[in-house]
Each structure stands twice: as C-alpha cells, then as structure tokens.
Amino acid sequence: MERIKKYCKEGMTPYPMINFTETHFYVVFKQSREYLKLSKKEREDNKGITQKTVEKPVEKILSLIIKNQQITQKELITKTGLSRCGVEWNLKKLKDENKLKRIGPDKGGYWKGVEKRK
C-alpha cells in the first residue's frame, strides 16, 4: 500500500479506491495514462533483475553437474534451493541451448557438459 501511495504521489495520479469484504480487499485504479506510464517504467526497471535471476540458477546447476556428473535432480533441488519444476526447467534450458547432454537412462545415466566448439 505504501508503494502504491508513493507511485501515485510521484506520478501525480489519483489514489486508487480500496474496497474491503470479509475475506478480501480490492484496489481499484481509474484508467489513466499516467498509470500506464508508471507500469511500463516499472517493467523496464525490473527487466535486468529478472534476467539476472534466471541466469544464476542455470550457472549454478551447470557448475554442480560439472563437479558431479552423476548428480540427481533431488540433489540439485537441495543444493540450489529451487523447486523440482525449477530444476527441470533449468535443465531443459541447458539442454535446449546445447550446454548439457544426458548420457544413458534416467537411472544409472549421467550428465555431460557439452564443449563449446571454436
């Protein structure tokens, strides 16, 4: 709520209406070009943060795999702090980018970092 007030004051936009029920509250913004400008600015400001957040887990997973090619997804979950879906998503990303390859079956197989060709 404080952030909303701050942005409204900085952007010289009207404060939103706040409605309450027994279980929820709703923030209602009247349509305004200023709100759209603020929204666009915030998305641009957060763009770099999002990209950094995505890159770090990928790098960590790759470095863990390089250290231990037989590491399991369960171990990756524990060591990275990611969810199962997060680890799977990052592994898929590494495979799609040809940075990682699975050799053998899920049980008994191992990971191999793909060498960059010069």
NUBAKE-928432 format. One record per residue (C-alpha): x, y, z; residue number from 1; residue in one letter. Coordinates in nm, 3 decimals. Example, Ala and Ser with C-alpha at 12.3 -4.5 7.8 and 13.67 -1.06 7.14 Angstrom:
<fiba X="1.230" Y="-0.450" Z="0.780" seq="1" type="A"/>
<fiba X="1.367" Y="-0.106" Z="0.714" seq="2" type="S"/>
This chain:
<fiba X="0.000" Y="0.000" Z="0.000" seq="1" type="M"/>
<fiba X="0.286" Y="0.233" Z="0.078" seq="2" type="E"/>
<fiba X="0.440" Y="0.166" Z="-0.262" seq="3" type="R"/>
<fiba X="0.108" Y="0.240" Z="-0.432" seq="4" type="I"/>
<fiba X="0.083" Y="0.570" Z="-0.244" seq="5" type="K"/>
<fiba X="0.442" Y="0.657" Z="-0.334" seq="6" type="K"/>
<fiba X="0.388" Y="0.593" Z="-0.706" seq="7" type="Y"/>
<fiba X="0.061" Y="0.784" Z="-0.709" seq="8" type="C"/>
<fiba X="0.226" Y="1.081" Z="-0.543" seq="9" type="K"/>
<fiba X="0.534" Y="1.072" Z="-0.771" seq="10" type="E"/>
<fiba X="0.322" Y="1.030" Z="-1.084" seq="11" type="G"/>
<fiba X="0.065" Y="1.284" Z="-0.973" seq="12" type="M"/>
<fiba X="-0.211" Y="1.030" Z="-1.032" seq="13" type="T"/>
<fiba X="-0.529" Y="0.983" Z="-0.830" seq="14" type="P"/>
<fiba X="-0.515" Y="0.743" Z="-0.538" seq="15" type="Y"/>
<fiba X="-0.698" Y="0.419" Z="-0.606" seq="16" type="P"/>
<fiba X="-1.019" Y="0.317" Z="-0.432" seq="17" type="M"/>
<fiba X="-0.977" Y="0.038" Z="-0.178" seq="18" type="I"/>
<fiba X="-1.275" Y="-0.190" Z="-0.117" seq="19" type="N"/>
<fiba X="-1.297" Y="-0.450" Z="0.159" seq="20" type="F"/>
<fiba X="-1.502" Y="-0.763" Z="0.206" seq="21" type="T"/>
<fiba X="-1.488" Y="-1.009" Z="0.495" seq="22" type="E"/>
<fiba X="-1.209" Y="-1.207" Z="0.328" seq="23" type="T"/>
<fiba X="-1.052" Y="-0.985" Z="0.059" seq="24" type="H"/>
<fiba X="-0.961" Y="-0.635" Z="-0.032" seq="25" type="F"/>
<fiba X="-0.962" Y="-0.485" Z="-0.379" seq="26" type="Y"/>
<fiba X="-0.759" Y="-0.198" Z="-0.516" seq="27" type="V"/>
<fiba X="-0.939" Y="-0.020" Z="-0.799" seq="28" type="V"/>
<fiba X="-0.746" Y="0.216" Z="-1.026" seq="29" type="F"/>
<fiba X="-0.930" Y="0.451" Z="-1.254" seq="30" type="K"/>
<fiba X="-0.794" Y="0.424" Z="-1.606" seq="31" type="Q"/>
<fiba X="-0.520" Y="0.682" Z="-1.654" seq="32" type="S"/>
<fiba X="-0.236" Y="0.735" Z="-1.898" seq="33" type="R"/>
<fiba X="-0.010" Y="0.810" Z="-1.601" seq="34" type="E"/>
<fiba X="-0.073" Y="0.463" Z="-1.457" seq="35" type="Y"/>
<fiba X="0.021" Y="0.306" Z="-1.789" seq="36" type="L"/>
<fiba X="0.344" Y="0.508" Z="-1.798" seq="37" type="K"/>
<fiba X="0.433" Y="0.402" Z="-1.441" seq="38" type="L"/>
<fiba X="0.356" Y="0.039" Z="-1.519" seq="39" type="S"/>
<fiba X="0.579" Y="0.047" Z="-1.827" seq="40" type="K"/>
<fiba X="0.861" Y="0.215" Z="-1.632" seq="41" type="K"/>
<fiba X="0.846" Y="-0.049" Z="-1.355" seq="42" type="E"/>
<fiba X="0.858" Y="-0.334" Z="-1.608" seq="43" type="R"/>
<fiba X="1.165" Y="-0.179" Z="-1.771" seq="44" type="E"/>
<fiba X="1.332" Y="-0.128" Z="-1.430" seq="45" type="D"/>
<fiba X="1.272" Y="-0.494" Z="-1.335" seq="46" type="N"/>
<fiba X="1.384" Y="-0.635" Z="-1.669" seq="47" type="K"/>
<fiba X="1.751" Y="-0.659" Z="-1.569" seq="48" type="G"/>
<fiba X="1.666" Y="-0.810" Z="-1.231" seq="49" type="I"/>
<fiba X="1.460" Y="-1.085" Z="-1.393" seq="50" type="T"/>
<fiba X="1.736" Y="-1.174" Z="-1.638" seq="51" type="Q"/>
<fiba X="1.996" Y="-1.197" Z="-1.359" seq="52" type="K"/>
<fiba X="1.766" Y="-1.418" Z="-1.153" seq="53" type="T"/>
<fiba X="1.718" Y="-1.657" Z="-1.444" seq="54" type="V"/>
<fiba X="2.089" Y="-1.681" Z="-1.524" seq="55" type="E"/>
<fiba X="2.219" Y="-1.758" Z="-1.175" seq="56" type="K"/>
<fiba X="2.037" Y="-2.090" Z="-1.118" seq="57" type="P"/>
<fiba X="2.136" Y="-2.211" Z="-1.466" seq="58" type="V"/>
<fiba X="2.501" Y="-2.135" Z="-1.395" seq="59" type="E"/>
<fiba X="2.483" Y="-2.299" Z="-1.052" seq="60" type="K"/>
<fiba X="2.322" Y="-2.615" Z="-1.193" seq="61" type="I"/>
<fiba X="2.584" Y="-2.637" Z="-1.467" seq="62" type="L"/>
<fiba X="2.870" Y="-2.595" Z="-1.220" seq="63" type="S"/>
<fiba X="2.721" Y="-2.863" Z="-0.989" seq="64" type="L"/>
<fiba X="2.690" Y="-3.101" Z="-1.283" seq="65" type="I"/>
<fiba X="3.049" Y="-3.034" Z="-1.392" seq="66" type="I"/>
<fiba X="3.165" Y="-3.120" Z="-1.038" seq="67" type="K"/>
<fiba X="2.949" Y="-3.436" Z="-1.019" seq="68" type="N"/>
<fiba X="2.817" Y="-3.576" Z="-1.347" seq="69" type="Q"/>
<fiba X="2.601" Y="-3.832" Z="-1.164" seq="70" type="Q"/>
<fiba X="2.420" Y="-3.575" Z="-0.950" seq="71" type="I"/>
<fiba X="2.048" Y="-3.641" Z="-0.917" seq="72" type="T"/>
<fiba X="1.764" Y="-3.396" Z="-0.959" seq="73" type="Q"/>
<fiba X="1.690" Y="-3.441" Z="-0.589" seq="74" type="K"/>
<fiba X="2.045" Y="-3.330" Z="-0.504" seq="75" type="E"/>
<fiba X="2.014" Y="-3.034" Z="-0.744" seq="76" type="L"/>
<fiba X="1.692" Y="-2.930" Z="-0.569" seq="77" type="I"/>
<fiba X="1.865" Y="-2.941" Z="-0.231" seq="78" type="T"/>
<fiba X="2.182" Y="-2.763" Z="-0.340" seq="79" type="K"/>
<fiba X="2.016" Y="-2.488" Z="-0.547" seq="80" type="T"/>
<fiba X="1.708" Y="-2.428" Z="-0.332" seq="81" type="G"/>
<fiba X="1.490" Y="-2.448" Z="-0.643" seq="82" type="L"/>
<fiba X="1.167" Y="-2.643" Z="-0.670" seq="83" type="S"/>
<fiba X="1.152" Y="-2.965" Z="-0.872" seq="84" type="R"/>
<fiba X="0.986" Y="-2.772" Z="-1.156" seq="85" type="C"/>
<fiba X="1.256" Y="-2.503" Z="-1.135" seq="86" type="G"/>
<fiba X="1.535" Y="-2.759" Z="-1.166" seq="87" type="V"/>
<fiba X="1.357" Y="-2.935" Z="-1.454" seq="88" type="E"/>
<fiba X="1.301" Y="-2.602" Z="-1.632" seq="89" type="W"/>
<fiba X="1.667" Y="-2.505" Z="-1.598" seq="90" type="N"/>
<fiba X="1.788" Y="-2.849" Z="-1.712" seq="91" type="L"/>
<fiba X="1.563" Y="-2.825" Z="-2.018" seq="92" type="K"/>
<fiba X="1.701" Y="-2.477" Z="-2.089" seq="93" type="K"/>
<fiba X="2.059" Y="-2.607" Z="-2.069" seq="94" type="L"/>
<fiba X="1.974" Y="-2.900" Z="-2.299" seq="95" type="K"/>
<fiba X="1.794" Y="-2.671" Z="-2.548" seq="96" type="D"/>
<fiba X="2.099" Y="-2.442" Z="-2.555" seq="97" type="E"/>
<fiba X="2.325" Y="-2.747" Z="-2.617" seq="98" type="N"/>
<fiba X="2.520" Y="-2.679" Z="-2.298" seq="99" type="K"/>
<fiba X="2.421" Y="-3.008" Z="-2.138" seq="100" type="L"/>
<fiba X="2.354" Y="-3.361" Z="-2.254" seq="101" type="K"/>
<fiba X="2.211" Y="-3.664" Z="-2.075" seq="102" type="R"/>
<fiba X="2.404" Y="-3.983" Z="-2.138" seq="103" type="I"/>
<fiba X="2.218" Y="-4.307" Z="-2.063" seq="104" type="G"/>
<fiba X="1.888" Y="-4.361" Z="-1.884" seq="105" type="P"/>
<fiba X="1.737" Y="-4.150" Z="-1.604" seq="106" type="D"/>
<fiba X="1.853" Y="-4.412" Z="-1.351" seq="107" type="K"/>
<fiba X="2.217" Y="-4.500" Z="-1.392" seq="108" type="G"/>
<fiba X="2.295" Y="-4.237" Z="-1.654" seq="109" type="G"/>
<fiba X="2.494" Y="-3.919" Z="-1.611" seq="110" type="Y"/>
<fiba X="2.511" Y="-3.559" Z="-1.728" seq="111" type="W"/>
<fiba X="2.776" Y="-3.428" Z="-1.962" seq="112" type="K"/>
<fiba X="2.860" Y="-3.062" Z="-2.019" seq="113" type="G"/>
<fiba X="2.884" Y="-3.001" Z="-2.392" seq="114" type="V"/>
<fiba X="3.211" Y="-2.843" Z="-2.500" seq="115" type="E"/>
<fiba X="3.185" Y="-2.519" Z="-2.697" seq="116" type="K"/>
<fiba X="3.332" Y="-2.557" Z="-3.043" seq="117" type="R"/>
<fiba X="3.570" Y="-2.287" Z="-3.157" seq="118" type="K"/>
